[in-house]
Amino acid sequence: MLDYLIINGNIIDGSGGDPNETNIGIKGDKICFIGKNAVSAKNVIDAKGLIVSPGFIDTHTHSEFTLLADSRAEGKISQGVTTEINGNCGLSAAPLYKEALEQREADLKELDIKERWTTLGEYLGILEKRGITINFATLCGHGNIRASVMGYKDKKPESIEMAEMKKLLKEAIQDGAKGLSTGLIYPPGVYSDTEELIELCRSLNPQSTIQNPKFIYTSHIRSEGDKLIESLEEVIRIAKETGIKVHVSHIKTSGKYNWGKIDKAIELMERARDEGIGLTCDRYPYIASSTDLDAILPSWMYEGGRDEEIKRLHDPDIRAELKSILSSRPDDYWKNIHISSVAKDENRWMEGENIFNISQRMGKVIEDAVIDILIDEELRAGAIFFSMNEENLKRFLSLPYTMVGSDSSARSFSGITRNGKPHPRGFGTFPRFLGMYVRDKAIMPLTEAIMKITSLPAMTFGLEKRGLLRQGFFADIVIFNYDKIIDTASFNAPFQKAEGIEYVFVNGALASNEGNYYTGCLSGRVLR
């Protein structure tokens, strides 16, 4: 007797092969039957006219803390996401020692997270005890390692510091991390050089070769605009010298003057792949990015951590220097930066507004407005940056080695994680990719698109028995209406449920039924 039998569905199994109308049976947490024979089941789902596929794998997420605050992850389940890859951009849940922990305290308090930990193993244990709706895999953040050992200093690591960094990385890998991630525009990653990254990547597995890479190195590269090509060359050099697989996070050409670099960027990546390097990338289907507002500041502002950065903002001489730097940017630049979140209630009116309009309402020149917002919010202001090109987006999404990543945390439609006006990619990435770009813009066949969000990321990040509809594989399954699937979340109203996702199974448990969430369904697992 099966637990569930899905009948009459149009099966796209994640392999890239042709669709097939057949039945799928689930018992426990596994797919135990695929075929057309008559079998008995406690529950039967008639998927006539619907697509049945493996659960979607979000290859770029930041849910370390939001999942502890609210394990429901409705924004992801409602998109058909059953597995996340966390720990991106150099920031992971652990290790958290010394200054690394101090820097995260504000995030933990804002989400009312009472637990504290230092190692990845301790964090994963807390997550497992709490229970989660989706599967959780993670990388180890280079920023965590460096800040735990060296703080936020702009310096090269001494030999004893490098040894300690390697030790922390090794412990994280033993605890279940899938590899190393960097965020090379953020502190403290911005202070590292290529040689430091090569040494760390080489320490993951000294026997690793390009022909047999064991772990993965993912990177928010040093520049996604003015120095895009040089930044890609650095990633490729790291792969060549260490034998590690490399993955470029949210690949883009940022800034109008850099849109023309796409040909050179793709040429570089494809030449590396032709040479045998395991290079992949991810992208979200939007032309706006999102990060902290202080990312617009020069890197020397970050040294020493949050408190030192705030002190510099208060310094009259430094303020004058910053105003000189920021004043060189035209009005259109500021009109394309929107505040997405603030910490203080009295500043909520800024959420969703662009910097130009905010400065007008404040009665200040733009440079003063920006600096004052950062001071008043103690750097806890998030922003959305409209800086990309639609045609380039379609080209990047169409690359056979590009996966889809939301670059967002798991939030829910109510509760503590519903705050601000975050980027709508946290609620619409996968339905937007399948509905707008695959169905409506026809950038690729549906079978290829499904492979890019299922088996390709499972293979890239080493997720065993996931990403394909196969007997004996874990029953992470999405059933959706291809004619109706689309995102509804917008920049002004991001907390909106996508359309067309009918059923979502996570490890054999029904997490969503016709858009109704089983809030007590905590069948997700930590994938060590």
C-alpha positions in Angstrom: 0.0 0.0 0.0 1.6 3.3 -1.2 1.2 6.5 0.7 0.6 8.5 -2.5 0.0 7.7 -6.1 0.2 10.4 -8.7 -1.6 9.4 -11.8 -2.0 10.8 -15.4 0.7 13.4 -14.9 3.0 14.6 -17.7 6.3 13.5 -16.2 9.4 15.6 -16.8 12.0 13.7 -14.7 14.8 16.2 -14.6 17.2 14.4 -16.9 16.4 16.6 -20.0 14.6 13.7 -21.7 11.2 13.9 -23.3 8.0 14.0 -21.1 6.3 10.8 -20.4 2.7 10.2 -19.1 3.0 7.7 -16.3 2.2 7.2 -12.6 4.5 7.8 -9.6 4.1 6.1 -6.3 5.5 7.4 -2.9 6.0 5.4 0.2 7.7 6.9 3.2 10.3 9.4 2.0 11.1 7.8 -1.3 9.7 7.3 -4.8 9.0 3.5 -4.8 7.1 3.1 -8.1 7.1 4.5 -11.6 4.9 2.9 -14.2 1.4 2.3 -15.4 0.5 -0.9 -13.5 -2.4 -0.8 -11.1 -1.2 -0.3 -7.6 -3.0 0.6 -4.3 -2.5 3.8 -2.4 -3.9 5.6 0.6 -4.1 8.8 -1.4 -4.4 9.3 -5.1 -3.7 12.6 -6.9 -5.0 13.0 -10.5 -2.4 15.2 -12.3 -4.2 15.1 -15.6 -3.0 18.2 -17.6 -0.3 19.0 -15.1 3.5 18.7 -15.1 5.1 16.5 -12.5 8.8 17.3 -11.9 11.5 16.9 -9.3 11.4 19.6 -6.6 13.1 22.8 -7.5 16.6 23.4 -6.1 17.4 27.0 -5.2 21.1 27.2 -5.8 21.7 30.6 -4.1 20.0 31.4 -0.8 20.6 33.2 2.5 18.2 31.4 4.9 20.5 30.6 7.7 18.7 32.8 10.2 15.2 33.2 8.8 14.7 29.4 8.9 15.5 29.5 12.6 13.1 32.3 13.1 10.3 30.7 11.0 10.7 27.2 9.7 7.7 27.3 7.4 9.6 28.9 4.4 6.3 29.6 2.7 7.9 31.9 0.1 10.0 29.0 -1.1 7.4 26.2 -0.8 4.9 28.3 -2.8 7.4 28.5 -5.7 8.0 24.7 -5.7 11.4 24.9 -4.0 12.2 21.8 -1.9 15.9 22.3 -1.4 18.1 25.3 -0.8 21.9 25.8 -1.1 22.9 28.2 1.7 26.1 29.8 2.9 26.6 31.9 -0.2 28.5 35.2 -0.7 31.0 34.4 2.0 28.3 34.4 4.7 27.2 31.1 6.3 25.7 30.2 9.6 29.1 29.2 11.0 31.8 29.3 12.1 30.9 32.2 14.4 33.7 33.2 16.7 34.8 36.5 18.1 34.1 39.4 15.7 32.2 37.2 13.3 29.6 36.5 16.0 29.6 40.1 17.2 28.8 41.2 13.6 25.8 38.9 13.4 24.2 39.7 16.8 22.0 42.4 15.4 20.6 40.0 12.8 19.9 37.3 15.5 18.2 39.8 17.8 16.1 41.3 15.0 14.7 37.8 14.3 14.3 37.0 18.0 16.7 34.0 17.7 17.7 33.0 21.3 20.2 30.2 20.4 23.9 30.8 20.0 26.5 28.6 18.4 30.1 28.6 17.2 30.5 25.6 14.9 28.5 24.5 11.8 27.7 21.2 13.5 26.2 23.0 16.5 24.0 25.2 14.1 22.9 22.2 12.1 21.9 20.4 15.3 19.8 23.4 16.3 18.1 23.5 12.9 17.4 19.7 13.0 15.9 20.0 16.4 13.7 22.9 15.4 12.5 21.2 12.2 12.3 22.7 8.7 9.9 22.5 5.8 12.6 22.4 3.1 15.9 20.6 2.7 18.9 22.6 3.8 22.4 22.3 2.3 25.2 24.8 2.9 28.6 26.1 2.0 31.1 27.4 4.4 31.5 31.2 4.2 35.0 32.6 3.8 33.8 35.7 5.5 32.9 33.7 8.6 36.3 32.0 8.7 38.3 35.2 8.2 36.3 37.3 10.6 36.5 34.5 13.2 40.3 34.4 13.0 41.3 38.0 11.9 38.3 40.1 12.5 37.7 42.8 9.9 41.2 43.9 9.3 42.6 44.9 5.9 45.7 42.7 6.0 47.2 39.5 4.7 46.9 36.5 7.1 50.0 35.5 8.9 51.0 31.9 8.8 49.4 31.1 12.2 46.2 32.8 11.0 46.1 30.9 7.8 46.6 27.7 9.7 43.6 28.6 11.9 41.5 29.5 8.9 42.2 26.1 7.3 41.4 24.4 10.5 38.0 26.1 10.7 37.3 25.3 7.1 38.2 21.6 7.6 35.9 21.4 10.6 33.0 23.0 8.6 33.5 20.4 5.8 33.5 17.6 8.3 30.3 19.0 9.7 28.7 18.8 6.3 29.5 21.9 4.3 29.6 21.4 0.5 32.5 23.7 -0.2 33.7 27.3 0.3 32.0 30.5 -0.7 33.3 34.0 -1.0 31.8 37.5 -1.1 34.6 39.6 -2.5 32.8 42.9 -2.3 31.9 42.5 1.4 34.0 42.8 4.5 36.2 40.9 5.3 36.3 39.0 2.0 37.1 42.3 0.1 40.5 42.3 2.0 41.6 38.9 0.8 43.9 38.3 -2.2 43.8 35.5 -4.8 46.7 33.7 -3.1 44.8 33.4 0.2 41.8 32.0 -1.7 43.9 29.5 -3.6 45.6 28.3 -0.4 42.2 27.7 1.3 40.7 26.0 -1.8 43.8 23.8 -2.1 43.4 22.8 1.6 39.9 21.4 0.9 41.4 18.4 -0.8 45.1 18.3 -1.7 44.4 15.4 -4.2 41.7 17.2 -6.1 42.3 17.7 -9.8 40.3 19.4 -12.6 39.5 15.9 -13.8 38.3 14.8 -10.4 37.1 17.8 -8.4 35.8 16.9 -4.9 34.5 20.2 -3.5 33.1 23.4 -4.9 34.2 27.0 -4.6 31.4 29.6 -5.2 32.0 33.3 -5.5 30.3 36.6 -5.4 33.1 37.9 -7.5 35.1 41.1 -6.9 33.3 43.1 -9.5 30.1 42.4 -11.6 30.6 45.6 -13.6 33.7 47.7 -14.2 36.1 44.8 -13.5 33.9 41.9 -14.5 36.4 40.3 -16.8 39.3 40.5 -14.4 37.1 39.0 -11.7 36.1 36.1 -13.8 39.7 35.5 -14.7 40.5 35.2 -10.9 37.8 32.5 -10.5 39.2 30.6 -13.4 42.8 30.9 -12.1 41.7 29.5 -8.7 40.1 26.5 -10.5 43.3 25.9 -12.6 45.6 26.0 -9.6 43.6 24.0 -7.2 41.5 21.6 -9.2 38.4 22.7 -7.5 35.0 23.1 -9.2 34.0 26.8 -9.4 30.6 28.5 -9.5 30.0 32.1 -10.2 27.1 33.5 -8.1 24.4 35.6 -9.7 26.3 36.2 -13.0 25.6 39.6 -14.4 26.8 42.7 -16.3 26.0 45.4 -13.8 25.8 49.1 -15.0 24.9 50.3 -18.4 28.5 50.9 -19.4 29.3 47.3 -18.7 26.4 45.6 -20.6 28.6 45.2 -23.7 31.0 42.9 -21.7 28.7 39.9 -22.0 30.4 38.5 -25.1 33.8 38.5 -23.4 32.4 37.1 -20.2 30.7 34.2 -21.9 33.8 33.6 -24.1 36.0 33.4 -20.9 33.7 30.9 -19.2 33.2 28.7 -22.2 37.0 28.6 -22.9 37.5 27.5 -19.3 34.9 24.8 -19.7 36.5 23.6 -22.9 39.7 23.2 -21.0 38.0 20.9 -18.6 37.3 23.2 -15.7 34.1 22.5 -13.9 32.7 26.0 -14.1 29.0 26.8 -13.6 27.0 29.8 -12.5 23.5 30.9 -11.3 21.2 33.8 -12.0 17.8 35.1 -10.8 15.3 36.2 -13.5 15.2 39.9 -12.7 17.2 42.9 -13.8 17.5 44.3 -10.3 19.9 43.1 -7.5 19.6 43.6 -3.8 22.0 44.0 -0.9 22.8 46.3 2.0 22.8 50.0 1.1 26.3 50.5 2.4 27.6 48.4 -0.4 27.8 51.7 -2.4 30.6 52.8 0.0 34.4 52.3 -0.7 35.8 49.2 0.8 38.1 51.1 3.3 35.0 52.2 5.1 34.3 48.6 6.3 37.6 47.9 8.0 37.2 47.1 11.7 33.6 46.0 11.5 30.2 47.7 11.9 31.1 50.0 14.9 34.2 51.3 13.1 32.2 52.0 10.0 29.6 54.0 11.9 32.4 56.0 13.6 33.8 56.9 10.2 30.4 58.0 9.0 30.3 60.5 11.9 33.7 61.9 11.2 33.4 65.3 9.4 36.5 64.8 7.3 35.5 61.4 6.1 31.9 62.5 5.5 33.3 65.3 3.2 35.4 62.7 1.3 32.4 60.4 1.0 30.2 63.2 -0.3 32.9 64.0 -2.9 32.8 60.3 -4.1 29.0 60.0 -4.1 28.4 63.3 -5.8 30.0 62.1 -9.0 27.1 59.8 -9.6 24.2 61.1 -11.7 20.5 61.5 -10.6 19.5 58.4 -12.6 21.9 56.3 -10.5 20.0 57.3 -7.4 16.6 56.9 -9.0 17.5 53.3 -9.6 18.3 52.5 -6.0 15.3 51.7 -3.9 15.2 51.2 -0.1 13.9 47.7 0.6 14.1 47.5 4.4 14.8 49.6 7.4 15.1 48.8 11.1 13.4 51.8 12.6 9.6 52.2 12.5 9.9 56.0 11.9 11.7 55.3 8.6 9.2 52.8 7.2 8.0 55.4 4.7 11.3 55.0 2.9 10.6 51.3 2.0 9.9 51.0 -1.7 11.0 54.6 -2.5 14.1 55.5 -4.5 17.0 57.4 -3.0 16.4 60.5 -5.2 12.8 60.9 -4.0 13.8 60.2 -0.4 16.4 62.9 -0.5 13.8 65.3 -1.9 11.4 64.5 0.9 14.2 64.9 3.5 15.1 68.2 2.0 18.8 67.2 1.7 21.3 66.8 -1.1 21.5 63.1 -2.1 24.9 62.5 -0.6 23.8 63.8 2.8 20.6 61.9 2.7 22.4 58.6 2.0 25.0 59.1 4.8 22.3 60.2 7.3 20.2 57.1 6.5 23.2 54.8 7.1 23.9 56.6 10.4 20.3 56.6 11.6 19.7 53.0 10.6 23.1 51.9 12.0 23.8 50.4 8.6 20.7 48.2 8.7 19.1 49.6 5.6 18.7 47.2 2.6 18.4 48.4 -1.0 17.4 47.2 -4.5 19.6 48.2 -7.4 18.1 48.4 -11.0 21.3 48.1 -13.0 21.0 45.2 -15.5 19.9 44.6 -19.1 17.0 42.3 -20.1 18.7 40.9 -23.2 21.8 40.0 -21.2 19.6 38.4 -18.6 18.0 36.1 -21.2 21.5 35.2 -22.6 22.8 34.3 -19.1 19.7 32.2 -18.3 20.0 30.4 -21.6 23.6 29.1 -21.0 23.5 25.3 -20.4 25.7 25.6 -17.3 23.6 28.4 -15.7 21.3 27.3 -12.8 18.6 29.4 -11.1 19.1 30.9 -7.7 16.9 33.4 -5.9 19.6 35.0 -3.9 17.0 35.4 -1.1 16.2 34.1 2.3 13.2 31.9 3.1 10.4 34.1 4.4 6.7 33.5 5.1 3.5 35.4 4.3 3.0 36.2 8.0 5.0 36.3 11.2 8.5 37.7 12.0 10.0 37.2 8.5 7.3 39.3 6.9 8.9 42.7 7.1 10.0 45.5 4.7 9.8 45.3 1.0 12.3 42.7 0.1 13.2 41.8 -3.5 10.3 39.8 -5.1 12.7 37.1 -6.1 12.1 35.6 -2.7 8.6 34.7 -3.8 8.6 34.6 -7.6 12.0 33.4 -9.0 11.0 29.9 -10.2 7.5 30.6 -11.5 8.9 33.7 -13.2 11.6 31.7 -14.8 9.3 28.9 -16.0 6.3 31.2 -16.9 7.8 34.4 -18.3 11.1 33.2 -19.7 10.5 29.5 -20.7 6.8 29.5 -21.7 6.2 33.1 -22.8 9.7 34.2 -24.1 10.6 30.7 -25.2 14.3 30.9 -24.3 14.6 27.1 -24.0 12.5 24.0 -24.0 10.7 23.1 -20.8 12.6 19.9 -20.4 15.9 21.8 -20.4 14.6 24.4 -18.0 13.5 21.7 -15.5 16.9 20.1 -15.7 18.6 23.4 -14.9 16.6 23.7 -11.6 16.7 20.0 -10.6 19.3 17.5 -11.6 22.0 20.0 -12.7 22.2 21.7 -9.3 21.9 18.3 -7.5 24.9 17.1 -9.4 26.8 20.3 -9.0 26.4 20.5 -5.3 26.6 16.8 -4.6 23.0 16.2 -3.4 22.6 12.4 -3.5 19.4 10.8 -4.7 17.7 14.2 -5.5 17.0 16.2 -8.6 15.5 13.3 -10.6 12.3 11.3 -10.6 13.8 7.9 -10.1 12.7 4.8 -8.1 14.7 4.9 -4.9 15.2 8.7 -5.0 13.8 11.0 -2.3 10.3 12.1 -3.1 10.9 15.8 -3.6 8.2 16.5 -6.2 6.4 19.5 -7.6 3.1 19.3 -9.6 2.4 22.5 -11.5 0.1 23.9 -14.3 2.4 25.0 -17.0 -0.3 27.1 -18.7 -0.8 29.1 -15.5 2.5 29.2 -13.7 3.7 32.8 -13.1 5.0 35.1 -10.4 2.7 37.7 -8.8 5.2 39.3 -6.4 6.3 42.8 -7.3 8.8 45.3 -5.9 6.0 47.2 -4.2 4.1 44.1 -3.0 6.6 41.3 -2.7 4.7 39.1 -0.3 2.5 37.5 -3.0 2.0 33.8 -3.7 2.9 32.6 -7.2 0.2 31.0 -9.4 0.2 27.5 -10.9 2.0 25.5 -8.2 -0.5 22.8 -7.3 1.3 20.3 -5.0 4.7 20.2 -3.4 6.2 17.1 -1.7 9.3 17.2 0.5 10.8 13.8 1.4 7.4 12.2 0.6 5.4 14.5 2.8 2.8 16.8 1.3 3.9 20.3 2.2 1.5 22.2 -0.1 -1.8 21.1 -1.6 -3.4 23.4 -4.2 -1.8 26.4 -2.5 -2.7 25.4 1.0 0.3 24.9 3.3 0.6 22.2 5.9 2.3 24.4 8.4 3.0 21.4 10.7 4.8 19.6 7.9 8.5 19.8 8.8 9.8 17.0 6.6 12.8 19.0 5.3 16.2 17.7 6.2 19.8 18.9 6.6 21.8 17.6 3.7 25.2 17.0 5.2 
